Amino acid sequence: MISYAPLWKTMEENKETTYTLITKHGINPRTINNLKHNKSITLYTLERLCQILHCQAEDIVLFIPDKEN
């Protein structure tokens, strides 16, 4: 499972909002929707977010292994 929980904290620390990601940095609103719903994004988008927020991938996304039954 993918979680973007670290992203929201990183954005807050960098004083960025979803609005500024869309208007200032050109991130597609559909991508923002995917982030809000823990859906997949491209590695290109992950790289852009890292550049915008001056951070590493682990500051944006958290991979949670599925529990085996």
C-alpha positions, 0 to 999 in steps of 0.5 A, a space after each residue: 500500500 502507498 501512503 502520501 502521509 509524509 508529503 503533507 508534513 513536508 509541504 507544511 514545513 516548506 510552506 507549500 499548499 496544493 494550490 501553489 503546487 497547481 498554480 506555481 509549479 504546474 502540478 496537474 489537479 488530477 495528480 493532487 487528487 491521486 495524492 489525496 487518495 493514496 493512488 499511484 503517481 509517476 516517478 517523474 511526478 515524484 522527482 518533480 515533487 522532490 525538486 519543488 520541496 527540496 527533499 527525498 522520496 521518503 519525505 513524500 511517500 511511504 510504502 506499507 507492505 501488505 499483510 499476508 493472510 
